[in-house]
Amino acid sequence: MIKLVVQVNGKVRAVIEKEGDLSEDEIFALALAQPNVQKFIDGNEIKRKQYIKDKIIIFNV
């Protein structure tokens, strides 16, 4: 089990746990499903998203 930090606009908004090998798209979907992440992204366009393997997911809106 690996913990991934989810940042929105440079601030930590969630920490999710990942099991096994997931594709990058599945990891982004898992991060976007978090209520605290959605709160800061809803109604805004995601300008940049980045995944650093087994460490962090970054969204800029």
C-alpha positions as CSV (number, residue, x, y, z in Angstrom):
1,M,0.0,0.0,0.0
2,I,1.5,3.3,-1.1
3,K,0.3,6.7,0.1
4,L,0.0,9.5,-2.5
5,V,-0.2,13.2,-1.7
6,V,-2.8,15.1,-3.8
7,Q,-2.0,18.8,-4.3
8,V,-4.3,21.5,-5.8
9,N,-2.6,24.8,-6.6
10,G,0.4,23.9,-4.4
11,K,-1.6,23.0,-1.3
12,V,-2.1,19.5,0.1
13,R,-5.8,18.6,-0.2
14,A,-5.8,14.9,0.3
15,V,-3.7,11.8,0.9
16,I,-4.9,8.6,-0.9
17,E,-3.7,5.1,-0.7
18,K,-2.9,3.1,-3.8
19,E,-2.7,-0.7,-4.1
20,G,-1.0,-2.5,-6.9
21,D,-0.3,-1.2,-10.3
22,L,-2.8,1.4,-11.6
23,S,-2.6,3.4,-14.8
24,E,-2.0,7.1,-14.6
25,D,-5.6,7.7,-15.7
26,E,-7.0,5.5,-12.9
27,I,-4.8,7.4,-10.4
28,F,-6.1,10.8,-11.6
29,A,-9.7,9.5,-11.3
30,L,-9.1,8.2,-7.8
31,A,-7.7,11.6,-6.8
32,L,-10.5,13.5,-8.4
33,A,-13.1,11.4,-6.6
34,Q,-11.9,12.8,-3.2
35,P,-14.4,15.3,-1.8
36,N,-11.8,17.8,-0.7
37,V,-10.1,17.8,-4.1
38,Q,-13.4,18.2,-5.9
39,K,-14.3,21.2,-3.7
40,F,-11.3,23.1,-5.1
41,I,-11.5,21.9,-8.7
42,D,-15.3,22.1,-9.3
43,G,-16.2,24.8,-11.8
44,N,-12.6,25.4,-12.8
45,E,-10.6,24.1,-15.8
46,I,-7.6,21.9,-14.9
47,K,-4.7,23.6,-16.6
48,R,-2.0,21.1,-15.7
49,K,-1.9,17.7,-14.0
50,Q,1.2,15.8,-13.1
51,Y,1.8,12.4,-11.5
52,I,5.2,11.6,-10.0
53,K,5.2,7.9,-9.6
54,D,4.4,6.6,-6.1
55,K,4.8,10.1,-4.6
56,I,2.5,12.9,-5.5
57,I,-0.4,14.0,-7.8
58,I,-0.5,17.7,-8.7
59,F,-3.4,19.7,-10.2
60,N,-3.2,23.3,-11.2
61,V,-6.5,25.1,-11.9
